[in-house]
Structure formats: C-alpha cells, structure tokens
Amino acid sequence: MRLSELGGKEIVDVKRAERLGVLGQTDLEINEQNGQIQALLIPSLKWFGFRKQGDEIRVPWNHISKIGADMIIIDIPEELEG
C-alpha cells in the first residue's frame, strides 16, 4: 500500500470505540534507515478542528489491526495507554 492511499482515512480505537483523527492530520514516525513507518503520531488536543499545543498519542505500527477502505482500526493494549 502506498502512503498516498492512507491519506484521509479515519483512525478508530477499537477498545474505546473512539475516533482519534484522520490520517493527514497526523504525523508519521519513519525509520530513516529502511524507510518503514514505525508509528502514527496523533495530536490528542484539538479545539474546533484546530491543533492546540499539547501531547500526542503515539500508535506503534504493530498495533494497527486493520486498514480498510475508509478507516484504520487500532488496538492498543491497556498497559500502553496513558
């Protein structure tokens, strides 16, 4: 799958049944040596659609359960949630 195909997909946490954001409003953490995506970095504080300064949610790539046509389903173990 190409990076351009990921853009615009909603990111949903399956355990909390919560929409975390849309890919494109997030950053990617990429391994500089091999070019692989290591994590999605999702801003955790938003206000009226604008980004506020604050913490972000880091979702390791191995916690992505499924990438569908419209959304990305993530499953973060409870011990990793902050």
PyRosetta script that sets phi, psi and omega in degrees:
from pyrosetta import init, pose_from_sequence

init()
pose = pose_from_sequence("MRLSELGGKEIVDVKRAERLGVLGQTDLEINEQNGQIQALLIPSLKWFGFRKQGDEIRVPWNHISKIGADMIIIDIPEELEG")
pose.set_psi(1, 138.5)
pose.set_omega(1, 179.0)
pose.set_phi(2, -87.4)
pose.set_psi(2, 153.0)
pose.set_omega(2, 178.7)
pose.set_phi(3, -58.3)
pose.set_psi(3, -37.9)
pose.set_omega(3, -179.5)
pose.set_phi(4, -63.3)
pose.set_psi(4, -25.3)
pose.set_omega(4, 178.3)
pose.set_phi(5, -76.9)
pose.set_psi(5, -18.5)
pose.set_omega(5, 179.6)
pose.set_phi(6, -82.0)
pose.set_psi(6, -26.3)
pose.set_omega(6, -176.1)
pose.set_phi(7, -59.3)
pose.set_psi(7, 138.7)
pose.set_omega(7, 177.0)
pose.set_phi(8, 86.7)
pose.set_psi(8, -4.6)
pose.set_omega(8, 179.7)
pose.set_phi(9, -81.0)
pose.set_psi(9, 139.4)
pose.set_omega(9, 176.2)
pose.set_phi(10, -74.4)
pose.set_psi(10, 144.4)
pose.set_omega(10, 177.3)
pose.set_phi(11, -106.0)
pose.set_psi(11, 120.9)
pose.set_omega(11, -174.7)
pose.set_phi(12, -123.4)
pose.set_psi(12, 131.2)
pose.set_omega(12, 175.4)
pose.set_phi(13, -87.8)
pose.set_psi(13, 115.6)
pose.set_omega(13, -174.9)
pose.set_phi(14, -67.2)
pose.set_psi(14, -34.6)
pose.set_omega(14, -178.8)
pose.set_phi(15, -71.6)
pose.set_psi(15, -41.7)
pose.set_omega(15, -178.7)
pose.set_phi(16, -92.2)
pose.set_psi(16, -6.0)
pose.set_omega(16, -176.8)
pose.set_phi(17, 50.1)
pose.set_psi(17, 52.3)
pose.set_omega(17, -172.1)
pose.set_phi(18, -132.4)
pose.set_psi(18, 137.2)
pose.set_omega(18, 175.3)
pose.set_phi(19, -82.1)
pose.set_psi(19, 123.8)
pose.set_omega(19, -177.3)
pose.set_phi(20, -96.9)
pose.set_psi(20, -21.7)
pose.set_omega(20, -178.2)
pose.set_phi(21, 156.7)
pose.set_psi(21, -171.5)
pose.set_omega(21, 179.4)
pose.set_phi(22, -121.5)
pose.set_psi(22, 133.0)
pose.set_omega(22, 178.3)
pose.set_phi(23, -64.2)
pose.set_psi(23, 128.1)
pose.set_omega(23, -170.5)
pose.set_phi(24, 123.5)
pose.set_psi(24, -29.5)
pose.set_omega(24, 172.9)
pose.set_phi(25, -98.4)
pose.set_psi(25, 4.3)
pose.set_omega(25, -178.2)
pose.set_phi(26, -114.8)
pose.set_psi(26, 167.6)
pose.set_omega(26, 173.8)
pose.set_phi(27, -108.8)
pose.set_psi(27, 158.4)
pose.set_omega(27, 175.8)
pose.set_phi(28, -112.6)
pose.set_psi(28, 140.5)
pose.set_omega(28, 172.5)
pose.set_phi(29, -99.9)
pose.set_psi(29, 116.8)
pose.set_omega(29, -173.9)
pose.set_phi(30, -116.7)
pose.set_psi(30, 135.5)
pose.set_omega(30, 175.6)
pose.set_phi(31, -71.2)
pose.set_psi(31, 118.3)
pose.set_omega(31, -176.0)
pose.set_phi(32, -69.0)
pose.set_psi(32, -23.7)
pose.set_omega(32, -177.0)
pose.set_phi(33, -79.6)
pose.set_psi(33, -37.7)
pose.set_omega(33, -177.3)
pose.set_phi(34, -120.9)
pose.set_psi(34, -3.4)
pose.set_omega(34, 176.0)
pose.set_phi(35, 77.9)
pose.set_psi(35, 7.3)
pose.set_omega(35, -178.8)
pose.set_phi(36, -83.3)
pose.set_psi(36, 145.7)
pose.set_omega(36, 176.2)
pose.set_phi(37, -73.6)
pose.set_psi(37, 128.2)
pose.set_omega(37, 179.0)
pose.set_phi(38, -99.4)
pose.set_psi(38, -33.2)
pose.set_omega(38, -176.6)
pose.set_phi(39, -161.7)
pose.set_psi(39, 158.2)
pose.set_omega(39, 169.0)
pose.set_phi(40, -99.1)
pose.set_psi(40, 136.7)
pose.set_omega(40, 177.4)
pose.set_phi(41, -113.5)
pose.set_psi(41, 109.4)
pose.set_omega(41, -173.2)
pose.set_phi(42, -108.7)
pose.set_psi(42, 124.6)
pose.set_omega(42, 176.7)
pose.set_phi(43, -59.4)
pose.set_psi(43, 132.4)
pose.set_omega(43, -177.2)
pose.set_phi(44, -94.3)
pose.set_psi(44, -17.5)
pose.set_omega(44, 178.9)
pose.set_phi(45, -114.7)
pose.set_psi(45, 122.0)
pose.set_omega(45, 176.3)
pose.set_phi(46, -133.9)
pose.set_psi(46, 152.7)
pose.set_omega(46, 179.4)
pose.set_phi(47, -141.9)
pose.set_psi(47, 112.6)
pose.set_omega(47, -177.7)
pose.set_phi(48, 53.2)
pose.set_psi(48, 39.1)
pose.set_omega(48, 177.6)
pose.set_phi(49, 82.3)
pose.set_psi(49, -7.4)
pose.set_omega(49, 179.1)
pose.set_phi(50, -98.2)
pose.set_psi(50, 148.0)
pose.set_omega(50, -178.3)
pose.set_phi(51, -80.0)
pose.set_psi(51, 125.8)
pose.set_omega(51, 173.1)
pose.set_phi(52, -99.1)
pose.set_psi(52, 157.4)
pose.set_omega(52, 175.9)
pose.set_phi(53, -68.6)
pose.set_psi(53, 136.2)
pose.set_omega(53, 179.0)
pose.set_phi(54, 168.1)
pose.set_psi(54, -167.5)
pose.set_omega(54, -178.4)
pose.set_phi(55, -72.8)
pose.set_psi(55, 168.7)
pose.set_omega(55, 176.6)
pose.set_phi(56, -132.2)
pose.set_psi(56, 158.7)
pose.set_omega(56, 176.8)
pose.set_phi(57, -96.0)
pose.set_psi(57, 124.6)
pose.set_omega(57, 178.2)
pose.set_phi(58, -101.5)
pose.set_psi(58, 118.4)
pose.set_omega(58, -179.8)
pose.set_phi(59, -110.9)
pose.set_psi(59, 105.4)
pose.set_omega(59, 177.3)
pose.set_phi(60, -59.8)
pose.set_psi(60, 143.6)
pose.set_omega(60, -176.1)
pose.set_phi(61, -55.9)
pose.set_psi(61, -33.8)
pose.set_omega(61, -178.1)
pose.set_phi(62, -73.2)
pose.set_psi(62, -4.0)
pose.set_omega(62, 176.2)
pose.set_phi(63, -99.7)
pose.set_psi(63, 9.0)
pose.set_omega(63, 174.3)
pose.set_phi(64, -86.3)
pose.set_psi(64, 119.0)
pose.set_omega(64, -176.8)
pose.set_phi(65, -82.3)
pose.set_psi(65, -42.1)
pose.set_omega(65, -174.1)
pose.set_phi(66, -156.4)
pose.set_psi(66, 139.6)
pose.set_omega(66, 172.5)
pose.set_phi(67, -114.5)
pose.set_psi(67, 112.8)
pose.set_omega(67, -178.9)
pose.set_phi(68, -104.5)
pose.set_psi(68, -169.9)
pose.set_omega(68, -178.4)
pose.set_phi(69, -66.8)
pose.set_psi(69, -33.7)
pose.set_omega(69, -175.1)
pose.set_phi(70, -116.8)
pose.set_psi(70, -18.7)
pose.set_omega(70, -175.5)
pose.set_phi(71, -148.5)
pose.set_psi(71, 164.1)
pose.set_omega(71, 176.4)
pose.set_phi(72, -114.9)
pose.set_psi(72, 121.2)
pose.set_omega(72, -179.4)
pose.set_phi(73, -96.5)
pose.set_psi(73, 125.6)
pose.set_omega(73, 178.6)
pose.set_phi(74, -114.9)
pose.set_psi(74, 153.6)
pose.set_omega(74, 179.6)
pose.set_phi(75, -137.9)
pose.set_psi(75, 99.6)
pose.set_omega(75, -177.8)
pose.set_phi(76, -99.2)
pose.set_psi(76, 123.5)
pose.set_omega(76, 177.4)
pose.set_phi(77, -57.5)
pose.set_psi(77, 143.8)
pose.set_omega(77, -176.0)
pose.set_phi(78, -56.9)
pose.set_psi(78, -34.3)
pose.set_omega(78, -178.3)
pose.set_phi(79, -68.7)
pose.set_psi(79, -17.0)
pose.set_omega(79, 178.3)
pose.set_phi(80, -94.5)
pose.set_psi(80, -14.7)
pose.set_omega(80, -179.0)
pose.set_phi(81, -72.0)
pose.set_psi(81, 140.9)
pose.set_omega(81, -178.5)
pose.set_phi(82, -102.5)
pose.dump_pdb("model.pdb")
